[in-house]
Amino acid sequence: MKHSKLFFLALWGCGLLSCSLDSGSPDIPGVSSSEEEALTHGMMVLGKQLDDPYSVGNVTKALASLYPAKAVEGEVSTTHLYVRFLPSGQDQYDTLDSLGVEMLDHPVDFEIVRDGDYYHDPTVPEGDITWQYAVLPPDFDFPKGIRYEILDRCHITEHEVITRADADGIDWEAVEREAFRITGNAHMLSEPGTKGSSESKPSGRVTLVDDYYPDAPEGVRGVRVACNVFVKIAQTYTDENGYYQMGKSFSSKPRYWLVFKNKKGFGIGLNLILVGGSSSTMGKHSAEGYDMEVSSKSDHSLFCRCVVNNTVWDYFEQCSNSKVAMKAPPSNLRLWLFGKMSSSSTVMMQHGAGIDNTMIGKYLGEYATIVKWFLPDITIGTRNCKDYASVFASTVHELSHATHFQQAGKEYWDRFIEYVLGSFISSGFVTYGSGGEEDSGVCEVGEMWAYYMESKLYRLRYPESEAAFGTSWWFYPQIFMFLDERGLNRYQISKALLSDVTDRDLLRDKLLNLYPEFKTNIQMAFNRYYR
């Protein structure tokens, strides 16, 4: 971007990029922390290191305690390695991620004094990616150049609950319980004869309530559910109805959490954590599983993350719908949620729009390295979002911009971003300018589309609503609503959003060229609002 200095100075100074809700507030992305809103949203506090019952040494001792005759040297093998990595940057982090390494930012063999959404090792400078912990197979091929340490060699096995005893007569569940006892962790086990006292594979459902439909909770779709007891970690995804089933069993209460890195590939942040998706802790619960219902009365960050998750999932689904199919945003979309901001944006930084990394450090202060390592595509300000509908409206607006970006390309998007910033600064903090500035047509086309889509999708979700977003600006999303009501649907309209459509006249001509059968309606719509 030519004026990257101006770009980042404006971000830092104004805390605001590209679009806004109908409130008229600027919508330029800020780099701001989602500050601690509740106890569980700060950094977790660790206590003393615990003796891991799954280490090869402790399992061997437990086996010898229960089966002295069988406890011979080499009896217990290494089934997993407990390791930690220190990626030097996003490239190394992405390399590990591409190899299927499921990383946690905190050690799993420490007491948790206060739970939280993230952890940063005090030995790692602030702003650098912290140690990432993982449990891997013993034959894992460690990539060259990435720093790692093997912390322990572990023995973690799975056995059918019905036939707990192995073929050689060893009851491995009993061995596991004995390992907990001899390491001083017996208090973690469920009492014999109680629910969850035998090994269980956790299952449950995560649901989300829209206040407009209080009697019809929807599943939190495609979100990752994780649980662990020490190095025994299980992760899976919810289905479209919010149900999940872990592939591992537990005989003690696991710690559960949601990871907002969706099965469809998109990730939701940011809570001062240098990973692709935020985490929301759910606490310790039964080994049988845990059901969670999230609503507007729940923790605000968790609620907003779940609503954005489902909104993005549904948007991707409707983009592939044969009746209204249109260009979907990039599958690896990265969204950041800011609880202390009201503005939202579609900057598409991760995908190369309007960015100059060399300028970040000078103008973004303490958050510069977060932006440097993990660039956002969409930012959602949730400060004024009190219900499902408000989060939904803001999110579909930005997703519509992401569809436009996919068709118009980076150069178009750089002009779009630069125009909004220039207007914001030069015209006395009026977000979209007056409409007479250079490149105002780029903004006009982009915002007409996004506000139209916001209104259209909002009305589809809430059929009794007559919402009409963005109608107070100098551009007219009403044109698309007019055409939509007369048979030119959003899929057809989106086909006109190409890189050469940089003002309303070119937009009108493109629509006429694509859909000559709608000539009368197209001309009527534009003439009605642009005389």
Secondary structure, 3 states (H helix, E strand, C coil): CCCHHHHHHHHHHHCCCCECCCCCCCCCCCCCCCCCCCHHHCECEEEEECCCCCEHHHHHHHHHHHCCCCCCCCCCCCCEEEEEEECCCHHHHHHHHHCCCCCECCCCCEEEEECCCECCCCCCCCCCCCCEEEEECCCCCCCCCCEEEEEEEECCCCCCCCCCECCCCCEHHHHHHHHHHHCCCHHHECCCCCCCCCCECCEEEEEECCCCCCCCCEECCCCEEEEEECCEEEEEECCCCCEEECCCCECECCEEEEECECCCCCEEECCCCCCCCCEEEEEECCCCCCCEEECCCCCHHHHHHHHHHHHHHHHHHHHCCCCCCCCCCCCCCEEEEECCCCCEEECCCCCCCCCCHHHHHHHCHHHHHHHHHCCCCEEEECCCCCCHHHHHHHHHHHHHHHHHHHHHCHHHHHHHHHHHHHHHHHCCCCCCCCCCCCCHHHHHHHHHHHHHHHHHHHHHHCCCCCCCCCCCCCCCCHHHHHHHCCCCCHHHHHCCCCCCCCCHHHHHHHHHHHCHHHHHHHHHHHHHHCC
